């Protein structure tokens, strides 16, 4: 960990020289680039410098304790100071580790677009997808975040074949990035007369919401089709062609939105979803090129990966990635996800900092 920080400190010193160079100052784009990198490294380097200073103070205190020329009262004070310095050292190591995690993930402060789709299990899978949507909505409400439904495809009895929505607020991606994958439910469906337990599933994708500068979408790469909205009725349904389907020709990605009465609003929402999907696809592709070590991740983000089971008979929720089981099913479905999220973040931190 500290070898990497030494390199970052050396880079910080180099950047300090660069942003003082008249040639760099004259080039506004280059100056802004270096200044941004300098600022991003600043907090980590500052904490590391504080840590190095603390190590020297600990050495000096230990040296004084080893000398036999001091009286008992001085030795007692030195022992107390050494204890306080050691506690501060442990605290600084935690702070530095957290900063390394944050600095390593440029997406940490982004908003997200979440996609939930019913998987195996028919009608019951659709009802479970609705349960998950409600769970994340409740959690977002507790965090003071905002939710906006982008697109939905309802199923019978209040379920969803698919629902796509955005969540915006402080550190949204940081807290929900581990939710991507297959969520499995084990319970007795309402339609099951014999009382047998069925297993159903829904998939969740968490996409960091991309800004226009993150992904370039060329107009000529899009095919935009409009059609009449479907659904349960309503004055706008099937009367105006307000629904929009966008096909990204180079990748074949298709996004459709029909929840709004306005064709323009549906188009804007569809473009947001498309941009997020393209951004995520590019990000995953780059990550694969940089490293093939999938063990450095708590989850791969692959929707085919079974990540969690919600067992109703036992009131149990198990996260299979970290082996965490909580007998708090109702509480979790009400949006109390903190224990799961904290456990996942701790495992990520352990892996990134070289723990076992």
Secondary structure, DSSP 8 states (H G I E B T S, - for coil): -HHHHHHHHHHHHHHHHHTT-HHHHHSHHHHHHHHHHHHHHHHHHHHHHHHHHHHHHHHHHHHHHH-SSS-HHHHHHHHHHHHHHHHHHHHHHHHHHHHHHHHH-TTTT--EEEEEEE-TTTHHHHHHHHHHHHHHHHHHHHHT-EEEEEEEEE-GGG-EEEEEEEEESTTHHHHHGGG-EEEEEEE--TT-TT---EEEEEEEEEEE---TTTS---GGGEEEEEE---SS--SSTTTS--EEEEEETTTTEEEEE-SSS-HHHHHHHHHHHHHHHHHHHHHHHHHHHH---GGGSS----TTSEEEEEETTTTEEEETTTTEEES-HHHHHTT--HHHHHHHHHHHHHHHTT--
